[in-house]
Structures are given as C-alpha cells and as structure tokens.
Amino acid sequence: MKVSKERMVLHLPFDEAVGSAVAYNYAPNRTSNNDAVLSGDCEITEDAVFGNALRMGADGECSVGENIINFAEEFTLSAFIKPTSGEISFVMNHSGGNQPHT
C-alpha cells in the first residue's frame, strides 16, 4: 500500500507551546474530535530533533477521542524516539484486542 497524505487521518507534530494539554491533529482528513489530549506525566517539550516533541513518563497518556485508525486494514506509524535509558516500551491500546499484532 502506498502511503499518501490524502489518506492521512492522524498527524500530531507536537508543535504546540510547552505546557499545552492538547496536541492538535494536522491531517488533511481530520474531524472535529481527533486532537490528542495529554494527561498524567505527558508534556510537550522543546527537547526534539526538530520542532517540539512529546515527553512521556510511566503514567503519561496521549489519547485521541475518536477511533480514527482502522486496525483491520494496513496503516503506517512513524515516530522519532529518544529513550532516556537503555530500555524502551511502547503500548498501543485499541479495541481489536483479539487481533494478533507483532
């Protein structure tokens, strides 16, 4: 599947001001309720490769209000990750828990 900007539904560049509790979705196909809400140990930071970034601690959460990614189809996820220790973990919660993902 070719990745196209026209089909993009979620683009969170985390370019909001430091301290913002919302990360705005800049995808061409955005709807009114799919900006991300930051909570817990999760914050916008200037410590990034370019622009700003998202810093998440153990109880941090960055959640989107709508289910906008169809997990039954192919999708692309892209991120720059800068670990603060020798370990990194990533969890994606979604409603398709009975579908295997590797």
N, C-alpha and C positions, 0 to 999 in steps of 0.2 A: 504494500500500500504506500503510495506517495504521500508525504506529509505536505499539506497545503495550508497557507494562512487563512484561506477562505473557509475551511472546515474547523478552524481552531475555536474551541469553546471556552478555554481557560488559559489566561496568560497573566501571571502575577509577577511583575518585575520587582516588587517590593521597593519602589522608588518613593514611597510616601515619607513624610518627615519622621525623624526619630521620635518615638513616643506615640505614634499613631496606633490606634486599636483596630484599624481596618486596613487591609491590603486590597486595592482596587483591581478589578479584572479588566484588562485592556484588550481582550479578544474581540475580533470583528463580530462574532456571533453571541456576544454577551446578552444576558437578560437582566432584569431589574434586581434579582435576588441571588446573584452569584459572586459578590465580592466576598473576600475572606475575612473572618473575624478572628483576631488574635486574643488569646487568653492564657492565664497561668504564666509560666516562665517562658514567654514568647514575646519577642520585641523586634522592631525594625532597628537596624544598626548601620553605621557608615563603614564598618569593617568588611569590605567587599572587594571583589575583583574589579567591578565597575558599578557605578550607581550605589544603591544601598543593598542591604541583604536582610535576611530573616535569621535571628538568633533564637534557637530553641533549647530550653533546658529539659530536664526529666519530666516535668509536669506541664510543659508548653503544648499549646494546641493552636493550629491554624485551620479553621474549618469553613467550608462553603455551605451555604444554606440549601442549595438545590443539588440533586443528584444529576450532574450535567455530563458525566463521563459514562458512556455505555460500556460496562465491563464485559459484556458478552461479545463485543467486537474488538478489533485491534485498536490500540491507542499508543501514543508516544508520550513519554515523560522525560523531561530534560531538566537537569539541575547542576549547578556548581556546588560542591560540598567541601567545606573546610573543617575537618574534625579537630577538636580541641584536645584529643587524647589519641591513644593508639587504637581505639575502638570506635565503631560507628554502628548504629542500628537505625532502621527505617521501618515504620509501620504505616500501612495504608489501610484504613478501615473502610469497608464498603458492604453493601447489603448482599452481595453474591458470595457469601461465606462457604457455600457448598461447591464452588468452582475452584479447581486447583490453580494456583499461581506459583510460578518459580522465578 
